[in-house]
Amino acid sequence: MLVFSTVFVQVVVLFILIFLGVLFSKIKILNENAIKSMTDIVLYLVTPSVIIKSFLRKFERSTLNGILLSFLAAFIVHLVFILLTTIVFRDKEDSRKRVLRFAAVFGNCGFMSLPIQQAILSNDGVLYGASFIAVFNLFAWTYGITEMSGDKRNISVKRVLINPGVTSLIIGFIVFIFSIPMPRVLSLPVGYLAALNTPLPMIIIGYHLSKSNIKKAITDIKCFLCCACRLLFFPAAALSIVFACGFRGNLFVSCVISACSPVAAYTTIFAYKYGKDTDLSVNTVSLSTILSLISMPVLITLAKMIA
């Protein structure tokens, strides 16, 4: 019960920040241009800083093994999600089907999960979470972009390898492997930027939440099913396999936090880019974010109890 209350309080704190995003949107403090700029700051400065900061430690073989295992766990989770979503979502309307499949596979493992991993598991959680983000980007820019667009020609090797999540992971990994000391004049700015990882992403999510139609999302059976799969059913299936493979401790808990996160904002970005059902994408992101207030504490608590 103590574990649940700790996780629940952390998620509630995040939702208070999300509420501020909703409020600032309603009273016109935030607009689309401001959110676009804030999103770029998070993607290109804040998240990379969090990832690099997590690698600023002395090299240890056990830590390296944990990083490699976290990659493996992330691959297992994504492959299971892709298999299940192909079976479950067969909507006759192609535009809806592609949005639902993408939404069910890809979670908000950057914006939503990293702050929780940082709060509950400290640097170890962020380290493993960074590995999950790298695998997320690999799948998003291959399977994800093909699924949403319906055209394999949209896959770009450059996008897979050169993006903030993967690039910062490579930099951090090199710093860690060779125990490269970072001067204080650099480590301090990295730390200050990393500290923004909780408030900024939550405010951004709140803004998008204010623009959604929650009533329509709740009454859309396929949308609700997608959220249930994203938050509960698919994570339960994938993480059962991960657990059966022998993953335990902070590594397992970190994987659970990433795997049970709400629908990724990429869903709306890609849906808009490739002309798919944008309203449905916004609704899945918003509804899953609200429902995660309950689902994430429950799953994370269970993970900490059995890990």
Protein Blocks (a to p, Z undefined) as FASTA:
>chain_A
ZZmmmmmmmmmmmmmmmmmmmmmmmnomacfklmmmmmmmmmmmmmmmmmmmmmmccddf
klmmmmmmmmmmmmmmmmmmmmmmmmmmccfblklmmmmmmmmmpccfklmmmmmmmmmn
mmmlmmmmmmmmmmmmmmmmmmmmmmmnopaklpcfklmmmcfklmmmmmmmmmmmnopa
cdfklmmmmmmmmmmmmmmmmmmmmmmmmmpcfklmmmmmklmmmmmmmmmmmmmmmmmm
mmmnopacjllmmmmmmmmpccdfklmmmmmmnopafklmmmmmmmmmmmmmmmmmmmmm
mmmmmZZ
